[in-house]
């Protein structure tokens, strides 16, 4: 039975069909690779296609030779490390000791460590894999690089993955040599300093969406709170006080009532930290004091919070389209028709409700469309095509417009319901009244900041003016003084 792990990620037919991988000029720089795993195969493919002459060192060359490009020379480890000056160590940490027999041949060479520890190994070992490799081979120069690049990205090309390659080493010349190789391979080297930074570089692949953890927990917490609140009002209250079983609302109706609340509050939380930051600057009279850590982290997570808001709003739109498809909705329509016939009412039309729903749906579509534009411009490929003024206009001005549209959408949904006694179930106010608190504060604060007396002062502070500092802004009184004044 063939071993699945011995199969390369990309077919050898595809690799050898490229003539650039079939033959490498003799004057090409020679690079060595220790290891024959998936990453070593992908690395050899990328190096060969980039114009390097590759020598692969394996414990069993005959078995692994067919897995590498035909242009790569697969031989024993002793022969592979004899001539190249740069050697990639593509083996796991526990196998480093098996390379100690090559210490004489490796003396004075550059060893590029591409390994990654598991999360448990990263917590268990105080030193990084690269530092451990350097301790085993003190006569070599160890460089940490390429560990954040996947094997698929190496074979398919850097356009399909992150182009940045963090590099660190104690020897600048070794870093420069590996950086030039990374550029030749189509990647962007990032100098991370000395080899002491290897532990930080090795921790990068272990992080799973680090910037999304707090926003996701925030959105999840809001969803649970609003879902429980709507459950008490829409399901538990009819069951307790009216003996009506409405638990069928849990999968769709209650979720659809909860999602817009979460989206609306999250969108307001995107612009609330900006209001708090501006308030602090006005109070302090300077922009050179650091914000509190909690506010600084809040400002850094605004993009993720906004995207989660768009996600919840999009789900709300999909759930709303599904509402008429429910069997319970059809029963309600039939019951309403029967009641209308029994009451001898041939025409049932409430002008106010018709206008309310038309305006409510229109505002909702406009708000979702604006949020979609914000989400699209958050993509790196789109954001990089915009200048700073365009990006700021979309994210700030149009974002605030989306918040205003969402507020009008919520107010139109509520209409006069907030003043009806029957809407206060278990003496709890309607859910939409709770969601209006934070957005209304943000909109009111934004309106206050537009007042000339506040707007001018805030603009001066953000341009470097300090209330109690030595920097004073003075305007020249005549042309001669204006010519002597230097402008920053």
N, C-alpha and C positions, 0 to 999 in steps of 0.2 A: 504494500500500500504506500502510495506517495505521501510525503509529509507536506501538509499545507503550509507550514511555517517556512519551508524552503522555497516557496514560490515568490518571485519578486512582485512588488506592488504594480508595476507596469510590465506588460508582456515583453519578453525578449525580442519578439518579432518587431515590435514598435521601436525598441531601442536600436537594434541593429539595422533597421530600415533607414535610419538617418545616417547619411554618409559622413557627417561630421563626427559621429561617434564610432565609426568603424576604423578610422585611421587618424593618428595624431602625429604631427611633425616631430622629427627627432630633436629639433632645437627647443621644443616646448619645455617649460619648467616641470620638474618632476616632483610629485607629491605622494607621500605614503599614507596608507590607511591600515590601521590595526583593527581587525574585526570583520565579520562577514554577515552581520545581521541586516535587518531591513534598512536601518539608517545608513549603514556603511554602503549598501548597494545604491541607495538613492544619492548619497554623497559622491560616490564614484561616477554615477551618471552625470551629475551636475558639473563635476570637475572636468570630465572628459569633454562635455559639450562646451565648456568654457575655454578649452584650449590647453588644458594641463595634461601631462603624462602621468598616469595613475598607476601606482604599484600597491597591490593589496596583499597584506600579510594574513595568512590563515593557518590554523592548525591542521586543516585537511584541504589543501588546495584542489585536489582532484574532484572532491565532492562539490565544492562551491564555485569552481571556475565557470561553470555554465550559467550561473546566476548573475554574473556581472557583464557589462558591455565588452564586446570583443576587443575593443581598444585598450581595455584595462588589463594589466599583467597581474595575475593571481599566483602567488608563490608562498613559500614558507615565511614566517615572521622574521627570521634572521636575515634573509635576503631582502625582504621588503624595506627594512630600516637602514640598510647599509649606505645607499646613495642619496635619498631625499633629505633635504634640510628641514622641511616642514612635514610633520607626521601627525595625522588625526588619530586620536585614541578613541575608537568607537566601541568600547567594551564597558561593562558595568563595573561599579566600584569594587565589588567583591572579587573581581578577576584582575585587579591591578597588580596584585602580588605575583601573578603568573608571568608578568612581563619583566620581573626583576632580573631574569637571566639575560635580558637584552640591555642591561645598564651600560655595558662597555660600548656597544654599538650606538646607543642613544646619546652618549655624552656630547654635549655642546649643541644638540639639535633642539628645534622648537616643537614642543608637544602641544597640540590643540585638543583640549578636553571638551567633548561634546555631550557628556553624560548628564543625566537628570536623576536626582534621587526621588524616591517616593515620599509622600507626605510624612509617613512614619520615620523613614530614614533621615529626612530633613530635621525632624525634631530630636531624633536620637543622637545624631552626630553634631558636635559643636563646630567642626571645621567642614568646609565645603569639599566636594569631590576633587576640585582642582587643587586646593591646598593640600589635600591628602596625596594626590599624585605628585605634587612638587616635593613633598617630604620623602617620597620613595625614590625620586630621581633628582637629587640635589644638583647634579651637574647639567641638568637640562633646564630650558626656559619653558615654563608652562603658561599657556594662554587659554582663557576660558572664552568660548565662542560657539555659535551655531546651535546652542542647546534649546533656544526658543523656536527654532524652525523645525517643522514637522518633516517626516520623510516624504510625504506626498508633495509638499511645497517644493522640496528640493528637486523632485522629478518633474512635476508639472510646470514649474517655473515660479519665480517670486511674484508674478502678477496674481496668483491664486492664493496668496497668503500675505502675512506681514513682511514687509521688506526690511525692517530694521533688525540688525544683528548686534546686540550688546557684546562688547569685547573688553576684557580686562587682563592685565598682566603687570608684573613688576618691571619688565623691560620694555621701554618705548619702541625700540627697534623691532622687537618681536610683534608688538601690537601693530606697528605700521605695516609689516609684511603680511600679517593675517588680514588687516583691513583692506589692503590692495587686492588680496585674493577675493575677499567678499564683494568688492566693487566689480571685479572681473566676472564674478558669478551672478551679478545682477542685483545684489543686496546693498543696503545702506548701513555701513558700520557706525556704531555709536560707542564712543570711548567712555567706559565706566570707571576708569582709574586703575588702581593697583589690584593685585590678585585678591586682596581682602574683600573686594566687591563681588567675588564669585558667589558667595553665599546668597547675596541679594539677587543675583542673576539666576541662580538655580531655583530660587523661590518663585520666579515669574511664571513658569508653566504650571505651578501648583495652585495659582490663584484662579478661582472660578468666579468671573464677573465681580471683582471686588467693589467696583463703583455702584453696583446694582443691589448690594445686600441691604443697605439701610432704606433706600426708596422702596424696594420690594416688600420689606417688612412693614413699612409705613402703609403702603397700599393694602397689604393683607390685613393689617390691624383695622384700618378704616372699613374695609369690606366686612369683616366680622362684626364690628360694632353696628354698622348700619343694617346689616342683615338681621342681627338679633333684634334691633329696634323695630324693623319692619315686620319681623315675625310676630312680635308681641302685638303690634297694632292690627295687622291684616289677617292673622291666622289664630292667634291665641285668644284675642278679645272676642271674636265671634263665637269661638268654641265655648268659652266660659260663660259669657253673658247671654248669648242667643242660641246656644246648643247647635250651632252650624259647623259642619265639618268642611273646612276649607284648606286642609293640608295639601290638597292637590296644587296649590299655588307655590309651594316651596321650590320646585325645579325651575320654573320659568318666570312667573309673575313677581315673586319676591326678589329673585335675582335681578330682573329687569328694573325693579324699583330701586335696588341698591346700587347698581352700576353707575347711573348718572350722578348719584350723590358722591360716590368715590371720585369719579372723573372731575366733577365740579370743584370739590374741595382740594384735590391734588393740583388742579390748575391754579387755584388761588394761592396755594403754597409755593408755587413757582415764583410768584411776584411779591409775596409777603416779605421774604428776606431782603429784597431790594428796598422795600419801604423801611424796614428796620435799620438797614445800613445807612440810608439817607437821613433818618431821624438821629442816629448816633453822630453822624458827621455834623449835622446842624447843632446838636447839643454841645459837642466838643469844640466846634469851630475850627476843625482841621481834618485833613484826610490822612495824616501821617501817624495816627494811632491805630494799632492793630485791632481788628474786630475780635470779639470773643471766639474761642475755638468752635463752639457749637454753631455760631452764625457763619463762620468761615466754611465749615463743612457743609452747612446748609446751602450756601451759595454755590459750592462746587458740585452739588448733587441736583441742581435745578434741571439740567438736561434730562437726566434719568426720570425725575419726577414728572416732567412734561410728557415724555414718551409714554409713561405708564398711564397718564391722564388720557392721552389719545387712544391708547389700547382699550381702556374701560369705556370710553365714549363710542368707539367703533363696535365693541361688543353690545353696548346698549342699542345701537342702531339695528344690529342684526337681530337681537332679541325682539325689538319692537316690530320688525317685519314678520317675525314668527308668531306674534300674538294672535292674529286672525286665523291662524292654522290650527289653533288648539280646539279640541273637542268641546271643552268647557265653554269657549267663546261661542261656538255654534249653538249650544244649548241655551245660552243667555239670549242670543238673538231670537231663537224660536219662542222662548218664554216671553220676551218683550213683545213679539208679534201677537201672541195669544192674548196677553193682557190688553193690547191695543184693540183687538177685535172685540173682546168682552166689554170693554169700556165704550164701544161704539165711537172710537176716534179714528177717523179716516186719514187724518193728516197730523203727523207728529214732527214738528220743526221748531227748534229753539234757535232764534237768530243769534243770540249772544254766544251760545255754545259753538255754533258753526264758525263764527268769526274767531273765537278764542282758539279753536283747534287749528284753523288755517294759519293764524299768526304763530301759534306755538310750534307747529311743524316747520314753518318757514325759517324761524329763528334757529331751530335745532339744526336744520340742514346747513345754514350759513355758519353756525358755530363749528360744526363738524368739518366743514370744508376749510375753514381757517386753521383748525387744529391739524388737518392733514397737511396743509402747506408748511406749518411749523415743523411737523415731523419729518417731512421730506428734506427741508433745509438743514435738519440736524445730521443728515448723512454726510460723512466726510467727503464723498465725491461731489456732492452738491455744494457743501459749505466752502470747499476749496475754490470753486468757480465764482464765488461772490466776494466783492471787496468788503471792507469792514463796515462801511456805511449801509450797504445793502443788507448784510447779515444782521446788523443791529436793528435796522428798520423792521425786518421780518420778525425777529425774535422778540423785540421790545414793543414796537408799535402795533404790529398785527397780533402779537400775543395778548396785549392788553385789550385789543378789539375783540379777540376770541373770548376773553373773560367777560367783557360787557355783553356780548351776544349771549353767552351762557347764562348770565344773570337775567337778561330779559326773557330768555327761554324758560327759566325757572319761575320768574314772576308771572308769566303768561300761563304757565301750567297751574300755578297756585290760584291766580285770579282772586276770587273772594273766599276761597276755601279756608284761609287762615282766620276768618271772622265767623265761621259757622261752628256752632257748638257741637254739632254731630261729628265733626272731624277730629275732635279731641277724645280719642279712645283711650280708656284707662287714664284719663286726664293728661295724656301725652300729646304734645303738639304735632302737627303733620311734619313729616320728615323734611320736606323742602324748606320749612322755616328754619330748621337747624343748619342746613347747608348754606343759607344766605348770610350767616354771621360773618365768617372770615372774608368772603369775597366783597361784601359791602364795606368792610373796614379797609380793604385794599383799594377799592375804587374811590372811596372818600379821601383816603390819604393821597392817592395820585392826583385827585382834583385839587387838594390843598397845595400840593407841590407845584401846580401850574400857576398859582397866584404869583404875580410879579415880585412881591416882597420876599417870598420864600424861594422862588425860582432863581432870582438873581443871586441871592446869598449862597444857595447850594452850588450854582455854577462857579462862583468865585472860589469856593472851598475846593471844588474838584479841579480847579486850575492852579492850585497851590497857595491860595490865600489862607492865612491863619489869624484867628481872632486875637490871640495873645502873643503872636510870634513877631519876629523882626521883619518879616516880609510884608511890605506895604505896596499896594498898587496906586500909583499916581499918574495922572494924565499930564502931558506937557502943555504948558500955557501958551507957548509960541513956537514958531517953526524952528528957531535956533535951538531951543531946548529939545525939541523933538528930534533934531539931527544928532544931538549928543546922547540921547537915550538909547541904550542897547535893548533890543527886543529878544526875548527868549522864545 
